[in-house]
Amino acid sequence: MNILVIGSGGREHALAWKINQSALVDEVWSAPGNPGMHDVGPCFDVKADDIDGLEKLARQLDPDLVIVGPEQPLADGLADRLRSAGYDVFGPSAAAAQIEASKGFSKDLMAKYNIPTARYQRVTTVEAGKAFLDTLEAPFVLKADGLAAGKGVVIAETREVADKAVEDMLAGQFGAASAELVIEEFMQGEEASVFAITDGENFICLPAAQDHKRAYDGDEGPNTGGMGAYAPAPVISDALMSQVKETIVTPSLKGLEAEGAKFQGVLYVGLMISSEGPKVVEYNCRFGDPECQVLMMGLEGDIVPLLLASSTGGYSERDFEKLAPEGGFQPSVTVVMASEGYPGSYEKGTVIEGVKTADRLEGVKVFHAGTDVRDDGELVAVGGRVLNVTATGPTLEQAFQRAYSGINAIDWPKGFYRSDIGWRVRD
């Protein structure tokens, strides 16, 4: 079978790389792809948000399965468009993608179906926002309702900062995405991510992962799209995973179906492990980035049957569970190399050397994100998050060591990375 992967980041490179290992797969195509994905199979210069162009490409290529990586095309209805054209798609409908595309929708879903989360209120005026802040204690959490490229969340340590955030966001700081806000109480605890691959009724949870959002060591600096991750995350024990499935994943999927938004694809559940048990911080309608990289690297079996089952549906619970990749999961770590200045402004076109050397190290794979190749063949950085140096090992500690050995093999003076990924489990 032939599979088309939509997207151009490290997440999509990891998916294409893993899918290409399947004995069921003849060829993996990517659109638009990146230099790393080009090494997996042909890339087509159609952007991930070009819905018309992607439908045209699908009709030309006639793939057996389409994998949609990013959230924006899912929210824009790409899966609906391709399904209506007769293609199997791994990724939810626009209605189901609201679980990420609208923070208000997801919070209302949690409230209606008794899914544990923080107390919240949706607001569209400064007066209503400040009135709800009066009922909370610092710190305060403010979220743009819509998609804001991972930048629409503000954690305000003081009431003064919170008030200004309400004013700025409702005044258009994030464009239409912050025309409405969700204001929440702050939850204390440790965060982790659970990924449920589902056909809308049956699901399988992959090992829990833990991301690192802050730019610098010691969890300092601004929030980013993610500077590294590892799996499995020890904070999610087997007993806790069972609780997450029962109290969060199952009612979330049933609630979505009851609302006419049956979810097919991967449901990302961002969790806060609080003293009161697991609570939902947020949902995403796709794999996390960089969590996807560690999950694809660590899974030892074939993931394609599970992706296909999610896309086509019609499996019994027993049959669905049999589709879990065989061979277990090896501890896996990814460290993001980013352009100096990220998540702010940064220089483009800086030369990167040593990636192939890193790729040859035992247990190491470098997934490309913001890279390009110049006419002279030089690999250059063109994005904020540029490389995901990923490694597996018999233990998490060995995986950490291998990942940083990969980092050390790469010569990129204009890049930076966190040296303390996994600090919670390495102390």
C-alpha positions in Angstrom: 0.0 0.0 0.0 1.0 3.6 -0.5 0.6 6.2 2.2 0.6 10.0 2.0 1.8 12.0 5.0 0.7 15.7 5.3 3.0 18.1 7.0 6.7 19.2 7.2 7.8 19.0 10.8 9.6 16.7 13.0 6.4 15.0 13.9 5.6 14.2 10.3 9.2 13.0 9.6 8.9 10.6 12.5 5.6 9.3 11.3 6.9 8.9 7.7 10.1 7.1 9.0 8.1 4.7 11.2 5.4 4.0 8.5 8.1 3.3 6.0 9.4 0.4 8.1 6.1 -1.5 7.7 6.1 -4.6 5.5 2.6 -3.5 4.4 3.9 -0.3 2.8 5.3 0.1 -0.7 5.9 3.8 -0.7 5.6 6.8 1.6 4.8 10.2 0.0 4.9 13.5 1.9 3.4 17.0 1.2 5.2 19.3 1.5 7.8 17.3 3.5 11.3 18.3 4.5 14.9 17.1 3.6 14.6 14.3 6.1 11.3 13.1 4.7 12.7 13.3 1.2 15.1 10.5 2.3 12.0 8.4 3.1 10.2 8.9 -0.1 9.1 11.5 -2.7 7.9 14.9 -1.4 5.4 17.1 -3.2 5.4 20.9 -2.9 1.9 21.4 -1.6 1.5 23.2 1.7 -0.3 21.5 4.6 -3.0 24.3 4.7 -3.7 24.1 1.0 -6.9 22.1 1.2 -7.7 22.3 -2.5 -4.2 21.5 -3.5 -4.0 18.5 -1.2 -7.3 17.1 -2.6 -5.9 17.5 -6.1 -2.7 15.8 -5.1 -4.6 12.9 -3.5 -6.6 12.4 -6.7 -3.3 12.3 -8.6 -1.5 9.9 -6.3 -4.5 7.8 -5.2 -3.0 6.8 -1.8 -4.4 3.9 0.2 -4.2 6.0 3.4 -3.6 9.7 4.2 -2.0 10.7 7.5 -2.7 14.4 8.5 0.0 15.6 10.9 -0.8 19.3 11.9 -3.9 20.6 13.6 -4.7 23.5 11.3 -5.7 21.5 8.2 -7.8 19.2 10.4 -9.6 22.2 11.8 -10.1 23.5 8.3 -11.8 20.2 7.2 -9.1 18.4 5.2 -10.1 15.0 6.6 -13.7 15.7 5.7 -12.7 16.7 2.2 -10.6 13.7 1.5 -13.1 11.2 3.0 -15.8 12.7 0.8 -13.5 12.0 -2.1 -13.2 8.4 -1.1 -9.9 8.2 0.8 -9.2 6.7 4.2 -7.8 9.4 6.5 -6.0 9.2 9.8 -7.2 12.3 11.5 -10.5 13.7 12.8 -13.3 15.6 11.1 -13.5 19.4 11.5 -16.3 18.9 14.0 -14.2 16.6 16.1 -11.1 18.7 15.7 -12.9 21.4 17.6 -11.6 19.7 20.7 -8.3 21.5 20.0 -9.5 24.3 17.7 -11.9 25.7 20.4 -10.8 25.7 24.0 -14.3 26.7 24.9 -15.8 23.7 23.1 -13.4 21.3 24.9 -14.0 22.8 28.3 -17.8 22.6 27.8 -17.4 19.0 26.7 -15.5 18.2 29.9 -18.1 19.9 32.0 -21.0 18.2 30.3 -19.6 14.7 30.6 -18.0 15.0 34.0 -14.4 14.8 32.9 -12.0 16.2 35.6 -10.4 19.5 34.7 -9.9 23.0 36.1 -12.7 25.4 37.0 -13.2 27.8 34.1 -15.3 30.4 32.4 -15.6 31.5 28.8 -15.6 35.3 28.3 -15.8 37.8 25.4 -15.6 41.1 27.3 -12.9 42.6 29.6 -15.5 43.2 32.3 -16.6 39.5 32.4 -13.0 38.4 32.4 -12.0 40.5 35.3 -15.1 39.5 37.2 -14.2 35.8 36.9 -10.6 36.6 37.9 -12.1 38.0 41.1 -13.1 34.5 42.0 -9.6 33.0 41.5 -6.3 33.1 43.2 -2.9 33.7 41.5 -1.5 32.4 39.3 -4.1 32.7 36.6 -4.4 30.8 33.3 -5.8 32.5 30.2 -6.3 30.8 26.9 -7.2 32.1 23.5 -10.3 30.1 22.4 -8.9 29.4 18.9 -5.7 28.1 17.4 -2.8 30.4 17.9 0.2 28.4 16.8 0.9 27.2 20.3 1.2 30.8 21.7 -2.3 31.4 22.9 -1.8 30.5 26.6 -0.8 33.0 29.3 0.1 32.0 32.8 -0.1 35.2 34.8 1.7 35.2 38.2 -0.1 38.3 39.4 -3.5 39.9 39.1 -2.0 42.9 37.3 -0.5 40.7 34.6 -3.7 38.8 34.3 -5.8 41.9 33.8 -3.5 43.2 31.1 -3.5 39.8 29.4 -7.4 39.9 29.3 -7.3 43.4 27.8 -4.6 42.5 25.2 -6.0 39.2 24.1 -9.5 40.4 23.7 -8.1 43.5 21.8 -6.8 41.1 19.2 -3.3 40.0 20.4 -3.9 36.6 18.7 -6.3 37.8 16.0 -9.6 36.0 15.7 -8.2 33.2 17.9 -8.6 35.4 21.0 -11.9 37.0 20.3 -13.1 34.7 23.1 -11.1 33.6 26.1 -11.1 30.7 28.5 -10.0 31.7 32.0 -9.1 28.8 34.3 -7.9 28.2 37.8 -4.3 27.2 38.0 -3.7 23.5 38.7 -0.8 22.3 40.7 1.0 19.0 39.9 3.1 17.3 37.3 2.2 17.3 33.6 2.2 14.3 31.2 0.7 13.4 27.9 -1.4 10.4 26.9 -2.1 9.5 23.3 -5.2 7.4 22.4 -5.4 6.0 18.9 -9.0 5.5 18.2 -11.7 4.7 15.6 -14.1 6.7 17.7 -15.3 3.8 19.9 -12.3 1.5 20.5 -8.9 2.9 21.4 -5.4 2.0 22.4 -3.2 4.2 24.5 0.5 4.5 23.7 3.0 5.0 26.5 2.7 8.3 28.3 5.2 11.0 27.4 6.5 14.1 29.1 7.3 17.3 27.2 9.5 20.3 28.2 7.9 23.6 27.1 10.2 26.2 28.5 13.1 27.4 26.3 16.0 27.1 28.7 17.4 24.8 31.3 15.7 24.7 34.7 12.4 25.3 33.0 13.3 29.0 32.6 12.4 31.3 29.8 9.4 31.6 27.5 7.0 28.8 26.5 7.9 27.1 23.2 6.4 24.5 21.0 8.4 22.0 23.0 12.2 21.6 23.5 12.3 17.9 24.2 10.4 14.9 25.5 10.8 11.4 26.7 8.7 8.2 27.1 7.6 6.3 29.0 6.9 8.9 31.7 7.1 7.2 35.1 4.6 9.6 36.6 1.9 7.6 34.8 1.8 4.2 36.5 -0.2 1.3 35.1 -2.9 2.0 37.7 -3.0 5.7 36.8 -3.2 4.9 33.1 -6.2 2.7 33.8 -7.8 5.6 35.7 -7.1 8.0 32.8 -8.7 5.6 30.4 -11.8 5.1 32.5 -12.3 8.7 33.7 -11.0 10.7 30.8 -10.4 8.9 27.5 -13.6 6.9 27.4 -16.0 9.7 28.4 -14.2 12.1 26.1 -14.8 9.8 23.1 -18.4 9.0 24.1 -19.1 12.6 24.6 -17.7 13.6 21.2 -19.8 10.9 19.6 -22.9 12.1 21.4 -22.3 15.6 20.2 -22.2 14.4 16.6 -18.4 14.7 16.4 -17.1 11.1 16.4 -13.3 11.2 16.7 -11.1 9.1 14.4 -7.3 9.5 14.7 -5.2 10.2 17.8 -6.6 12.0 20.7 -3.9 13.8 22.7 -4.8 14.3 26.3 -2.6 16.8 28.2 -2.8 15.9 31.9 -2.0 17.4 35.2 -1.3 14.8 37.8 -2.7 16.6 40.9 -3.2 15.5 44.5 -6.9 14.9 43.5 -5.9 12.6 40.6 -5.4 13.2 36.9 -7.1 16.2 35.3 -7.2 17.5 31.7 -5.1 20.5 30.9 -6.0 20.4 27.2 -6.8 18.2 24.3 -5.1 18.1 20.9 -6.6 16.5 17.8 -3.2 15.1 16.6 0.1 13.8 17.8 2.2 16.2 20.0 5.4 17.5 18.7 8.0 16.5 19.9 6.2 13.6 21.8 5.4 11.9 18.5 9.1 11.6 17.8 9.8 9.6 21.0 6.7 7.4 20.5 7.6 6.5 16.9 11.2 5.9 17.9 10.3 3.7 20.9 7.6 1.5 19.3 9.2 -1.7 18.2 6.3 -3.1 16.1 4.3 -2.1 13.1 2.0 0.8 13.7 0.4 0.8 10.2 -2.4 -1.7 11.0 -3.5 0.5 14.0 -3.4 3.7 11.9 -5.5 2.0 9.2 -8.0 0.5 11.7 -8.5 4.0 13.2 -9.1 5.4 9.8 -11.6 2.8 8.6 -13.4 1.8 11.8 -15.6 -1.3 12.1 -13.4 -3.2 14.5 -14.6 -4.9 17.6 -12.8 -4.0 20.9 -11.1 -7.3 20.9 -9.9 -7.1 17.3 -8.7 -3.5 17.8 -6.6 -4.4 20.8 -4.9 -7.1 18.7 -3.6 -4.3 16.4 -1.3 -2.8 19.0 2.3 -2.9 17.7 4.1 -6.0 18.8 7.4 -6.0 20.5 6.8 -3.5 23.2 8.4 -0.1 23.7 12.0 1.0 24.2 12.7 4.0 26.4 13.1 7.0 24.1 14.3 10.6 24.3 14.3 13.6 21.9 16.2 16.8 22.3 15.2 19.8 20.1 17.9 21.9 18.5 16.5 25.3 17.9 17.7 28.5 16.2 19.2 31.1 18.5 16.5 33.6 19.5 13.6 31.1 19.3 10.7 31.4 20.2 11.4 35.0 19.3 13.1 36.3 16.1 15.9 34.2 14.7 18.3 34.1 11.7 17.5 31.9 8.8 19.9 30.1 6.5 22.6 29.2 9.0 24.6 26.1 8.0 24.2 22.8 9.9 26.8 20.0 9.7 27.2 16.6 11.3 23.6 15.4 11.0 24.6 12.3 9.1 27.3 11.6 11.6 24.7 11.7 14.4 22.4 9.4 12.5 25.1 6.8 12.4 25.4 6.6 16.2 23.9 3.6 17.9 20.2 4.1 18.7 20.1 7.7 17.3 17.9 9.2 14.7 17.7 12.9 13.8 14.3 14.0 12.7 14.2 17.2 10.6 11.8 20.1 11.3 12.8 23.5 10.2 15.5 22.6 7.6 16.2 23.1 3.9 18.9 22.2 1.5 20.7 25.0 -0.5 21.6 24.7 -4.2 25.2 23.8 -3.1 23.9 20.9 -1.0 24.4 22.5 2.4 21.8 21.8 5.1 20.5 25.0 6.6 18.1 26.1 9.3 14.9 27.8 8.1 12.7 27.5 11.2 12.6 28.0 15.0 12.7 24.3 16.0 15.0 22.8 13.5 16.2 19.3 14.5 14.9 16.6 16.9 17.9 14.4 18.0 16.1 11.3 19.1 17.5 8.1 20.7 16.4 4.8 22.3 18.1 2.6 24.8 17.6 -0.3 27.2 16.9 2.3 29.9 15.9 5.9 29.9 19.3 7.0 31.2 21.0 5.3 28.3 18.6 6.9 25.9 19.4 10.3 27.3 23.1 9.7 27.0 22.7 8.6 23.3 20.6 11.6 22.5 23.2 14.0 23.8 25.9 12.1 22.0 23.9 12.8 18.9 23.7 16.5 19.8 27.5 16.6 20.3 28.1 15.2 16.8 26.2 18.1 15.2 28.1 21.3 14.4 25.7 24.2 14.4 27.0 27.4 16.0 23.7 29.2 15.6 21.7 26.6 17.3 20.9 25.9 21.0 19.3 23.2 23.1 18.3 22.3 26.6 20.9 20.2 28.4 18.5 19.0 31.1 15.7 17.2 29.2 14.3 14.6 31.5 15.5 16.2 34.7 12.5 14.9 36.7 13.6 11.3 36.1 17.4 11.9 36.1 17.8 13.6 39.6 
